[in-house]
Amino acid sequence: MSEKQVHSVLSTTIEYQNDFLEVVAKRATGYPTDTPFYALSCADYIGIIALDPDDQILLVRQYRPVVEDYTLELPGGTLEPGEDPAVCARRELLEETGHRAVSLDLMGTLITDTGRMTNRLWCFMARVEKADQPASPTADEPSLQWLSMHYQTFLDDYVSTGRFRPALNYSVLLLALLQNRFQQPVQECGS
């Protein structure tokens, strides 16, 4: 679909910032100039579906103070400034689960929230070897635990029933399902 672009950003002002995020006010052509659109700018996210040789999917359980609850999630995290997304995926997988990726494939890059966020979600599929030393909680993530189950059990018992709740993780899973990634070998991408 090719539409003529009639809108563009006129001005951008950083309203607030700290080490983790910026709140940015944007004004655009075609909209009242006294009405800013607020964007939250933070580091890009990484989401990883990691399967071991027995088709067990690796998951992470941790306490999330923001939602005041324990969550079950795909391994992932945020890109460091200048970090290659594939390098970040490998690092996060090792830090959170203790497993090394033997193959890693970028399935796609998505916009996290077109109305509020400026960052992207890098969606990876990985095959891992068995962990020599499973990950354990750290000072930065004291509640972190990893677990695994057969991917079909996870899809049937957690995803399809709503027991699995992180919305952005559903995007990673949807890409994998639509691309038939659970039935095919993972291709290698950057190291």
C-alpha positions as CSV (number, residue, x, y, z in Angstrom):
1,M,0.0,0.0,0.0
2,S,1.5,3.3,-1.1
3,E,0.0,6.4,0.6
4,K,1.2,9.9,0.1
5,Q,2.8,11.0,3.4
6,V,1.1,14.2,4.5
7,H,2.1,14.2,8.2
8,S,5.6,14.7,9.7
9,V,7.1,15.6,13.0
10,L,7.6,19.3,13.5
11,S,9.4,19.3,16.8
12,T,10.7,16.9,19.5
13,T,11.3,17.9,23.1
14,I,12.7,15.7,25.8
15,E,10.4,16.3,28.8
16,Y,12.1,13.8,31.2
17,Q,15.1,11.4,31.1
18,N,17.1,9.1,33.3
19,D,19.5,6.2,32.7
20,F,16.7,3.9,31.5
21,L,14.2,6.1,29.5
22,E,13.2,9.4,28.0
23,V,9.7,10.9,27.8
24,V,9.6,12.8,24.5
25,A,6.9,15.3,23.4
26,K,6.4,15.3,19.6
27,R,4.3,17.8,17.6
28,A,3.3,16.8,14.1
29,T,1.9,18.5,11.0
30,G,-1.8,18.2,10.5
31,Y,-2.5,18.1,14.2
32,P,-3.1,21.0,16.7
33,T,0.4,22.3,17.6
34,D,-0.6,22.7,21.2
35,T,-1.3,18.9,21.5
36,P,1.9,16.9,21.9
37,F,2.1,13.2,21.4
38,Y,4.1,11.7,24.2
39,A,6.5,8.9,23.5
40,L,8.5,6.7,25.8
41,S,11.9,6.1,24.4
42,C,14.0,3.2,25.8
43,A,16.3,0.4,24.7
44,D,15.2,-2.1,22.1
45,Y,14.0,-5.4,23.5
46,I,15.1,-9.0,22.7
47,G,12.7,-12.0,22.9
48,I,14.0,-15.5,22.4
49,I,12.3,-18.8,21.9
50,A,14.9,-21.3,22.9
51,L,14.5,-25.0,22.3
52,D,16.8,-27.7,23.7
53,P,17.5,-31.0,21.8
54,D,14.4,-32.6,23.3
55,D,12.1,-29.7,22.1
56,Q,11.8,-28.3,25.6
57,I,11.2,-24.6,25.5
58,L,13.2,-22.6,28.0
59,L,11.2,-20.1,30.2
60,V,12.1,-17.6,32.9
61,R,10.1,-17.1,36.1
62,Q,10.8,-13.9,38.1
63,Y,9.2,-11.4,40.3
64,R,8.4,-8.2,38.4
65,P,7.9,-5.2,40.8
66,V,6.2,-3.1,38.1
67,V,3.2,-5.6,37.9
68,E,3.7,-6.7,41.6
69,D,3.6,-10.4,40.6
70,Y,5.7,-13.4,39.4
71,T,5.7,-13.8,35.7
72,L,6.5,-16.6,33.3
73,E,8.4,-15.2,30.3
74,L,10.5,-16.1,27.3
75,P,14.2,-15.3,27.9
76,G,15.1,-11.8,26.8
77,G,16.2,-8.4,27.8
78,T,17.3,-5.1,26.5
79,L,20.1,-4.1,24.0
80,E,23.1,-2.3,25.4
81,P,24.0,0.9,23.4
82,G,25.8,-0.2,20.2
83,E,25.2,-3.9,20.9
84,D,24.4,-6.3,18.0
85,P,20.9,-7.8,18.6
86,A,22.2,-11.4,18.0
87,V,25.0,-10.8,20.5
88,C,22.5,-9.5,23.0
89,A,20.2,-12.6,22.4
90,R,23.1,-14.9,23.1
91,R,24.1,-13.0,26.2
92,E,20.6,-12.8,27.6
93,L,20.0,-16.5,27.0
94,L,23.2,-17.4,28.8
95,E,22.6,-15.0,31.7
96,E,19.0,-16.0,32.3
97,T,19.1,-19.8,31.7
98,G,22.8,-20.8,31.6
99,H,22.3,-22.3,28.1
100,R,24.4,-21.4,25.0
101,A,22.7,-21.1,21.6
102,V,24.1,-23.5,19.1
103,S,22.0,-21.8,16.4
104,L,20.2,-18.5,16.4
105,D,17.8,-17.0,13.8
106,L,16.2,-13.6,13.7
107,M,12.5,-14.1,12.8
108,G,11.7,-10.4,12.6
109,T,11.8,-7.0,14.2
110,L,8.6,-5.4,15.4
111,I,7.5,-2.0,16.8
112,T,6.5,-2.5,20.4
113,D,3.7,0.0,20.6
114,T,3.0,2.4,17.7
115,G,1.2,4.9,19.8
116,R,3.6,5.2,22.8
117,M,7.0,3.5,22.4
118,T,9.9,4.2,20.1
119,N,11.8,1.0,20.6
120,R,11.7,-2.3,18.7
121,L,11.3,-6.0,19.6
122,W,13.9,-8.3,18.0
123,C,12.4,-11.8,17.8
124,F,14.8,-14.7,17.8
125,M,14.5,-18.5,17.6
126,A,17.4,-20.5,19.1
127,R,18.4,-24.1,19.6
128,V,20.5,-24.6,22.7
129,E,22.7,-27.3,24.1
130,K,22.2,-28.6,27.6
131,A,23.5,-26.2,30.2
132,D,26.9,-27.0,31.9
133,Q,26.1,-24.6,34.7
134,P,22.4,-23.6,35.0
135,A,21.9,-19.9,35.7
136,S,21.1,-18.9,39.2
137,P,19.7,-15.6,40.7
138,T,22.0,-12.6,40.7
139,A,22.0,-9.3,42.6
140,D,20.4,-7.6,39.6
141,E,17.7,-10.4,39.3
142,P,17.4,-12.0,42.7
143,S,14.1,-13.9,41.9
144,L,15.2,-15.3,38.5
145,Q,14.5,-19.0,37.9
146,W,14.5,-20.9,34.6
147,L,12.4,-23.9,33.8
148,S,11.5,-25.9,30.7
149,M,8.7,-28.0,29.3
150,H,7.9,-29.5,25.9
151,Y,6.9,-26.6,23.6
152,Q,3.5,-28.2,22.8
153,T,2.6,-28.5,26.5
154,F,3.6,-24.8,26.9
155,L,1.4,-23.8,23.9
156,D,-1.6,-25.9,25.0
157,D,-1.5,-25.4,28.8
158,Y,-0.1,-21.9,29.1
159,V,-0.4,-19.9,25.9
160,S,-3.9,-21.0,24.7
161,T,-5.4,-20.7,28.2
162,G,-4.1,-17.2,29.0
163,R,-1.9,-18.4,31.9
164,F,1.1,-17.0,30.0
165,R,0.6,-13.2,30.2
166,P,3.5,-11.1,28.7
167,A,1.9,-9.5,25.6
168,L,5.2,-8.9,23.8
169,N,6.2,-12.5,24.2
170,Y,3.0,-13.4,22.3
171,S,4.4,-11.5,19.3
172,V,7.5,-13.6,19.3
173,L,5.4,-16.8,19.6
174,L,3.1,-15.7,16.8
175,L,6.0,-15.1,14.5
176,A,7.4,-18.5,15.3
177,L,4.0,-20.2,14.7
178,L,3.2,-18.4,11.5
179,Q,6.7,-19.2,10.2
180,N,6.4,-22.9,11.2
181,R,9.5,-22.5,13.3
182,F,8.6,-25.3,15.8
183,Q,8.8,-27.8,13.0
184,Q,12.0,-26.8,11.3
185,P,15.7,-26.4,12.1
186,V,16.9,-23.0,13.2
187,Q,19.2,-21.2,10.8
188,E,22.3,-19.3,12.0
189,C,22.5,-15.6,12.1
190,G,25.2,-13.2,13.3
191,S,27.4,-14.1,16.2
